[in-house]
Amino acid sequence: MRRLLRMCYQIEATQRLRFESVAVKLKRARRCQLVDEVREIWKVTIGRACFAMEVGRSLYAYEARRDDQAALSKRIKEIIGTHVR
């Protein structure tokens, strides 16, 4: 645990970020990128890297999905926009 925290502080020094603000102020993509850097540099698991960077593993694994009916919804909105009463 101490080794992992020490690693995070080293990353902090090189990227000039405050460790406490990593989970709060950065966007999801940047937090996941930092987790990837920790994993690559110190060869740790996703769980350990996420724990050290205060990022949830579910957030790291999250992938946005569009609704299957997105095209249908878009077409309905177009029809509604062109309908004149």
C-alpha contacts under 8 A as a table, 3 or more apart, distances in Angstrom:
res1	aa1	res2	aa2	distance
1	M	4	L	5.15
1	M	5	L	6.25
2	R	5	L	5.08
2	R	6	R	6.01
3	R	6	R	5.03
3	R	7	M	6.20
4	L	7	M	5.01
4	L	8	C	6.37
4	L	48	R	7.86
4	L	49	A	7.91
4	L	52	A	6.34
5	L	8	C	5.01
5	L	9	Y	6.33
5	L	52	A	6.12
6	R	9	Y	5.10
6	R	10	Q	6.33
7	M	10	Q	5.06
7	M	11	I	6.36
7	M	38	V	7.83
7	M	42	W	7.80
8	C	11	I	5.07
8	C	12	E	6.10
8	C	19	F	7.38
8	C	38	V	7.61
8	C	52	A	6.71
8	C	53	M	7.01
9	Y	12	E	4.80
9	Y	13	A	6.27
9	Y	19	F	6.94
10	Q	13	A	5.13
10	Q	14	T	6.42
11	I	14	T	5.18
11	I	15	Q	6.08
11	I	38	V	7.95
12	E	15	Q	5.31
12	E	16	R	5.41
12	E	17	L	5.02
12	E	18	R	6.22
12	E	19	F	6.24
13	A	16	R	5.10
13	A	17	L	6.98
17	L	21	S	7.45
17	L	22	V	7.26
18	R	21	S	5.47
18	R	22	V	6.69
19	F	22	V	5.53
19	F	53	M	7.68
20	E	23	A	7.05
20	E	24	V	7.71
21	S	24	V	5.15
21	S	25	K	5.58
21	S	26	L	7.46
22	V	25	K	6.08
22	V	26	L	5.84
22	V	31	R	6.95
22	V	53	M	6.94
22	V	54	E	7.48
23	A	26	L	6.45
23	A	31	R	7.07
23	A	53	M	7.07
23	A	54	E	5.72
23	A	55	V	6.10
26	L	30	R	6.18
26	L	31	R	6.26
27	K	30	R	5.45
27	K	31	R	6.33
28	R	31	R	5.14
28	R	32	C	6.18
28	R	59	L	7.57
29	A	32	C	5.22
29	A	33	Q	6.16
30	R	33	Q	4.91
30	R	34	L	6.24
31	R	34	L	5.12
31	R	35	V	6.32
31	R	53	M	7.90
31	R	55	V	7.15
32	C	35	V	4.99
32	C	36	D	6.22
32	C	55	V	7.95
32	C	60	Y	5.69
33	Q	36	D	5.02
33	Q	37	E	6.29
34	L	37	E	4.98
34	L	38	V	6.23
34	L	53	M	7.77
35	V	38	V	5.11
35	V	39	R	6.19
35	V	46	I	7.53
35	V	49	A	5.61
35	V	50	C	6.06
35	V	53	M	6.70
36	D	39	R	5.06
36	D	40	E	6.09
36	D	49	A	7.93
37	E	40	E	5.07
37	E	41	I	5.98
38	V	41	I	5.33
38	V	42	W	5.93
38	V	43	K	7.53
38	V	44	V	7.44
38	V	49	A	6.06
39	R	42	W	5.64
39	R	43	K	5.02
39	R	44	V	5.02
39	R	45	T	6.43
39	R	46	I	6.76
39	R	49	A	6.07
40	E	43	K	5.40
40	E	44	V	7.60
44	V	48	R	6.32
44	V	49	A	6.41
45	T	48	R	5.37
45	T	49	A	6.23
46	I	49	A	5.17
46	I	50	C	5.96
46	I	57	R	7.38
47	G	50	C	5.20
47	G	51	F	6.08
47	G	57	R	6.40
48	R	51	F	5.05
48	R	52	A	6.13
49	A	52	A	5.15
49	A	53	M	6.17
50	C	53	M	5.18
50	C	54	E	5.81
50	C	55	V	4.78
50	C	56	G	6.04
50	C	57	R	6.05
50	C	60	Y	7.68
51	F	54	E	5.01
51	F	55	V	6.20
51	F	56	G	7.17
52	A	55	V	7.77
55	V	59	L	6.88
55	V	60	Y	7.14
56	G	59	L	5.19
56	G	60	Y	6.43
57	R	60	Y	4.94
57	R	61	A	6.21
58	S	61	A	5.12
58	S	62	Y	5.89
59	L	62	Y	5.08
66	R	70	A	6.77
67	D	70	A	5.18
68	D	71	A	7.78
69	Q	72	L	5.15
69	Q	73	S	6.16
70	A	73	S	5.10
70	A	74	K	6.13
71	A	74	K	5.09
71	A	75	R	6.23
72	L	75	R	5.11
72	L	76	I	6.20
73	S	76	I	5.12
73	S	77	K	6.28
74	K	77	K	5.20
74	K	78	E	6.32
75	R	78	E	5.01
75	R	79	I	6.26
76	I	79	I	5.11
76	I	80	I	6.16
77	K	80	I	5.03
77	K	81	G	6.06
78	E	81	G	5.07
78	E	82	T	6.36
79	I	82	T	5.29
79	I	83	H	6.15
80	I	83	H	5.25
